[in-house]
Amino acid sequence: MSYQKPFEKSEYEQRLIKVKQRMEAASFDLLICQDPASMGWLTGFDGWSFYTPQAVLVHLNEATPIWFGRAQDRKSAQITTDIPDNNLIGFSEPLVQHPSKHPFDELCDLVIARGWDSARIGVELDAHYYTARAHQHIVNGLPNATISDNHEIVNWARLVKSEAELVYMREAGRIVTDTMNKAISRLRPGVRQFEVIADVYHRQITGFDNKFGDYTSLCPLIQVGEGTSTPHLTWTDEPLPDSGLVVMEIGAARRHYHAPLTRTMHIGPAPDEIVRLTNVIVEGGNESLAIAKPGVTCEEVEAVWQSVLKRYGYSKESRVGYSIGLNYPPDWGERTASMRPGDTTELQAGMCFHFQSGIWLENFGAAVSEPFVVTENGGERLSDVARELIVIE
């Protein structure tokens, strides 16, 4: 089988070095990573297998990570990673959804067999697929170990993107640009919402120049009329109105690297209050991205945004940005740096964010969001779609 791995082996070796340095600083001997993004970033592992227990183990004294997962998915690990066969461990099939036993019982047996049963172990307590039951079986199965939350140690190692990663981020930006422009061209009275979204899915995957798109970690979101006063509604079979507001948040993914994007449209002439709000959002985004340079903190970028809103009598309580990169469902955020008060994370060149500038009022909302990468010249936008209230005549 011909499988094109997204990165050279040396890229993963450098990532492992970075993570081990963080492990030493945090006093961990062993990491058990179940977040599929952590697993993929560390090893290249890729497969729709995260609905069952699986993990990548990183030990300070082990030259390569260990993949642990369902036996039938072991071949996926063999195809997509450079992990040696002796570190590809499949658990017994009867443990899948067993009423009392758990695959991590065998994970504990593996840890004990390797002589790590008294290790200081970091687990991902906030990872989406790390269940309370999985954690309990690890705690029960390794009574001599010291087990604690690793506080997204791999996520933080992922924060600054390599040049190779930025290639995929920019390609995702190109795909999301094409996808959003196509979606906007479909917004006409009488067109049903699901028909617009069907085109979105097609464009997301088609990509450009034979550079295909992956499935995104969030599905496309669309809100119409009063629905725009909340951000996370999905499509229905309702036809678009003869006149009204439409907000769409979509993303594109290239080798699982994500570029999310939101735009606000109005079918027919737009009321002044919607035009005014959208103009303020665009102005706030422009000023915020202009200062998004290395050394500036996340909260300082957010403060610029808030100052523009305050200038015009608006406010936004939720964060205005969050880190993005490699991810899997159900979220394209990295769960690390956020642009909000109190986050003193200093920006570095190569960090990528979704500047999510949505403002939701009582009866309507608007958003003109941007995926961007931090550079010495400020935030470099990864997409290129009209930054304005887009009026559909």
C-alpha positions in Angstrom: 0.0 0.0 0.0 1.3 3.5 -0.9 0.7 5.9 2.0 2.2 9.3 1.9 3.1 10.3 5.4 2.6 14.0 6.1 6.1 14.6 7.5 9.6 13.3 7.5 10.7 11.0 10.3 13.0 13.7 11.6 10.0 16.0 12.2 8.5 13.4 14.7 11.9 12.9 16.3 12.1 16.7 17.0 8.6 16.6 18.4 9.5 13.8 20.8 12.6 15.7 22.0 10.4 18.7 22.8 7.9 16.6 24.7 10.5 14.8 26.7 12.0 18.2 27.7 8.6 19.2 29.0 8.2 15.9 30.7 11.4 16.3 32.6 10.5 19.9 33.6 7.1 18.6 34.9 8.7 15.5 36.7 7.0 12.9 34.6 8.5 9.6 33.6 5.7 8.4 31.4 2.9 10.0 29.4 -0.3 8.2 28.4 -1.8 10.2 25.6 -5.3 9.4 24.4 -6.2 12.6 22.6 -6.1 11.6 18.9 -4.4 14.9 18.0 -1.7 14.2 20.5 -1.3 10.7 19.2 -1.1 11.9 15.6 1.2 14.8 16.3 3.7 12.6 18.2 3.7 9.6 15.8 1.7 10.4 12.6 -0.9 7.8 13.6 -4.2 8.3 11.7 -7.4 6.4 11.6 -11.0 6.7 12.7 -10.4 4.6 15.7 -10.7 7.1 18.5 -14.2 5.8 19.5 -12.4 2.9 21.2 -9.7 3.2 23.9 -6.3 3.8 22.4 -3.2 5.6 23.5 0.4 6.6 22.6 2.9 6.1 25.5 6.0 8.3 25.8 8.7 7.2 28.3 11.7 9.3 29.0 14.0 6.3 28.5 12.3 4.8 25.5 13.7 5.8 22.1 10.3 5.7 20.3 6.7 6.0 21.5 4.5 3.0 22.0 1.2 2.7 20.2 -1.6 0.9 22.1 -5.0 0.2 20.6 -7.5 -2.2 19.2 -5.8 -5.2 17.5 -7.6 -4.6 14.2 -6.2 -1.0 14.1 -2.6 -2.1 14.6 -2.2 -2.2 10.9 -3.3 1.4 10.7 -0.4 2.3 13.1 2.0 0.2 11.0 1.0 2.0 7.8 0.9 5.6 9.1 3.8 5.7 11.6 7.5 4.8 11.8 7.0 3.1 15.2 8.9 -0.3 15.3 6.7 -3.4 15.3 7.6 -4.3 18.9 6.1 -1.0 20.1 2.8 -1.6 18.3 0.6 -3.3 20.9 -3.0 -4.4 20.1 -5.3 -5.3 22.9 -7.6 -8.3 23.0 -10.8 -8.0 21.0 -13.1 -9.3 23.8 -12.3 -6.2 25.8 -14.1 -3.9 23.3 -17.1 -2.6 25.2 -16.8 -5.3 27.8 -19.2 -4.8 30.8 -16.5 -5.1 33.5 -13.1 -5.4 31.9 -11.4 -2.6 30.0 -8.7 -2.4 27.3 -6.6 -0.3 29.7 -6.3 -3.4 32.0 -3.9 -4.7 29.3 -2.3 -1.3 29.0 -1.5 -1.5 32.8 -0.1 -5.0 32.1 2.2 -3.5 29.5 3.4 -0.8 31.8 4.2 -3.3 34.5 6.0 -5.6 32.0 8.2 -2.7 30.9 9.1 -2.1 34.6 7.4 1.2 34.8 4.8 0.3 37.5 6.2 2.9 39.9 6.5 5.6 37.4 5.3 9.2 37.6 2.6 9.1 35.0 0.9 12.0 33.3 -2.5 11.4 31.8 -4.8 13.7 29.7 -7.7 14.3 32.2 -9.4 16.9 29.9 -9.0 15.0 26.6 -12.4 14.4 24.9 -12.0 10.6 24.6 -10.3 9.9 28.0 -13.3 8.6 29.9 -13.7 8.4 33.7 -13.9 4.7 33.4 -10.6 4.5 31.5 -8.9 6.6 34.1 -10.3 4.4 36.9 -8.9 1.3 35.3 -5.5 2.9 35.0 -5.5 4.0 38.7 -6.7 0.5 39.8 -4.2 -1.3 37.6 -1.2 0.7 38.6 -1.5 1.1 42.4 2.3 1.8 42.8 2.4 4.6 40.2 1.9 8.3 40.8 -0.8 9.3 38.3 -1.7 12.9 37.7 -3.1 15.3 35.1 -0.4 16.3 32.6 -2.2 19.6 31.9 -2.1 19.3 28.1 1.7 18.9 28.0 1.6 17.7 24.4 -0.9 20.4 23.4 1.4 23.1 24.6 4.3 21.5 22.7 2.1 21.7 19.6 1.5 25.5 20.0 4.4 26.8 17.8 4.1 25.3 14.3 7.1 24.2 12.3 7.7 25.4 8.8 6.4 22.0 7.6 3.2 22.4 9.6 2.7 25.9 8.3 2.6 24.6 4.8 -0.5 22.6 5.7 -2.0 25.5 7.6 -1.7 27.7 4.6 -3.1 25.0 2.3 -6.1 24.6 4.6 -6.5 28.4 4.4 -6.6 28.2 0.6 -9.3 25.4 0.8 -11.5 27.3 3.3 -11.2 30.4 1.1 -12.5 28.5 -1.9 -15.1 26.7 0.2 -16.5 29.9 1.7 -16.6 31.8 -1.6 -18.5 28.9 -3.2 -21.0 28.8 -0.2 -21.6 32.5 -0.5 -22.4 32.1 -4.2 -25.1 29.6 -3.3 -26.9 31.9 -0.9 -30.1 32.8 -2.8 -33.7 33.0 -1.7 -35.4 29.6 -1.9 -32.2 27.6 -1.7 -32.4 25.2 1.2 -29.9 25.2 3.9 -28.8 21.6 3.5 -28.1 22.3 -0.2 -25.6 25.0 0.7 -23.9 22.7 3.2 -23.7 19.8 0.8 -21.6 22.1 -1.5 -19.5 23.0 1.5 -18.6 19.3 2.1 -17.8 18.8 -1.5 -15.4 21.8 -1.6 -13.8 20.9 1.7 -12.8 17.5 0.4 -12.0 18.5 -3.2 -9.3 20.9 -2.2 -7.1 22.3 -5.0 -4.4 21.1 -7.3 -4.9 17.5 -6.1 -4.3 18.6 -2.5 -7.3 17.0 -0.9 -9.0 18.2 2.2 -9.6 16.0 5.3 -12.8 15.8 7.3 -13.0 18.8 9.7 -13.2 18.5 13.5 -16.4 20.6 13.5 -19.2 20.3 11.0 -20.2 23.3 9.0 -22.4 25.7 11.0 -25.1 28.0 9.5 -27.5 30.3 11.2 -30.3 32.3 9.6 -32.4 35.2 10.9 -32.9 35.1 14.7 -30.7 32.0 14.7 -27.7 34.2 14.2 -28.0 35.3 17.8 -26.4 32.0 18.8 -23.3 30.6 17.2 -23.5 26.8 17.0 -26.7 25.9 15.0 -26.4 23.4 12.1 -28.4 23.2 8.9 -32.1 22.4 8.4 -34.3 21.9 5.3 -35.6 25.4 5.5 -35.3 27.5 2.4 -33.3 30.8 2.6 -35.6 33.8 3.0 -36.2 36.6 0.5 -34.5 38.9 2.9 -32.5 38.2 6.0 -29.2 37.6 7.8 -27.0 34.5 7.4 -23.9 33.6 9.3 -21.7 30.6 8.4 -18.7 29.2 10.2 -16.9 26.5 8.3 -13.4 25.1 8.3 -11.0 23.3 6.0 -8.4 20.7 7.0 -5.3 19.6 5.2 -3.7 16.5 6.7 -5.8 17.4 9.8 -4.4 20.9 10.1 -7.3 23.3 10.4 -8.3 26.8 9.1 -11.7 27.9 10.5 -13.5 30.9 9.0 -16.7 32.8 9.7 -18.5 35.3 7.5 -21.8 37.3 7.8 -24.1 37.7 4.8 -27.4 39.5 4.3 -29.8 38.6 1.6 -31.2 41.9 0.3 -30.6 45.4 1.7 -29.2 45.2 5.2 -30.5 47.2 8.2 -28.2 49.9 9.5 -27.7 48.1 12.9 -26.3 45.0 11.2 -24.0 47.0 8.9 -22.8 49.0 11.9 -22.1 45.9 14.1 -20.3 44.1 11.2 -18.1 47.2 10.5 -17.1 47.3 14.1 -16.2 43.6 14.1 -14.0 44.1 11.0 -12.3 47.2 12.5 -11.6 45.3 15.8 -10.2 42.4 13.9 -7.9 44.5 11.8 -6.5 46.4 14.8 -6.0 43.2 16.8 -4.2 41.3 14.1 -2.0 44.3 13.4 -0.4 43.9 16.9 -0.4 40.0 17.0 3.4 39.9 16.9 6.0 37.9 18.9 6.3 39.1 22.5 2.7 40.5 22.7 0.5 38.5 25.1 -2.8 37.0 24.3 -4.6 39.3 26.7 -3.0 42.3 25.1 -4.5 41.3 21.7 -7.9 40.8 23.3 -7.6 44.2 25.0 -7.2 45.9 21.6 -10.3 44.1 20.5 -12.3 45.2 23.5 -11.1 48.8 23.1 -12.6 49.0 19.6 -15.9 47.4 20.8 -16.0 49.9 23.7 -15.5 52.8 21.3 -18.7 51.9 19.6 -20.7 50.8 22.6 -20.4 47.0 22.3 -18.8 44.3 24.5 -18.0 40.6 24.2 -17.6 38.4 27.3 -16.4 35.2 25.6 -12.8 34.9 24.4 -12.0 36.3 21.0 -9.4 33.8 19.9 -7.9 30.4 20.5 -5.0 28.3 19.2 -5.6 26.0 16.2 -3.6 23.4 14.3 -3.7 19.6 14.0 -7.0 18.2 15.4 -9.7 15.6 15.3 -13.4 15.8 16.2 -15.1 17.2 18.1 -13.0 20.4 18.2 -10.4 22.2 16.1 -9.1 24.2 19.1 -5.9 23.1 20.8 -7.1 23.8 24.4 -4.1 25.9 25.2 -3.7 29.7 24.6 -6.9 31.8 24.4 -7.2 35.5 23.7 -9.0 36.7 26.8 -8.2 38.6 30.0 -5.7 36.8 32.2 -4.0 34.8 29.5 -0.4 36.0 29.6 0.9 33.6 27.0 3.4 35.4 24.9 2.9 35.1 21.2 5.7 33.5 19.2 6.2 33.4 15.4 4.5 30.2 14.1 1.6 30.1 16.6 -1.7 29.8 14.8 -5.1 31.1 16.1 -8.7 31.4 15.1 -9.7 35.1 15.8 -13.3 34.3 16.5 -14.9 37.8 16.6 -18.5 36.8 16.8 -20.9 39.1 18.7 -24.3 37.8 19.6 -27.0 40.2 20.6 -30.6 39.4 21.7 -32.1 39.1 18.2 -29.2 38.8 15.8 -25.5 38.4 15.7 -22.5 38.8 13.3 -19.0 37.4 12.9 -16.1 38.0 10.6 -13.5 35.6 11.9 -10.0 34.9 10.7 -7.5 32.0 11.0 -4.0 33.5 11.2 -0.4 32.8 12.0 1.8 35.0 14.2 4.6 36.7 12.3 7.0 39.6 13.0 4.7 41.8 10.9 1.5 40.8 12.9 -1.1 38.3 12.2 -0.9 36.8 8.7 -4.4 35.8 7.6 -4.6 32.3 6.2 -7.8 33.0 4.2 -8.8 35.6 1.7 -12.6 36.2 1.7 -14.1 39.6 1.7 -13.9 41.1 5.2 -17.2 43.0 5.3 -20.9 42.4 5.6 -21.5 40.5 2.3 -24.8 41.7 0.8 -26.5 39.2 -1.6 -28.5 41.2 -4.1 
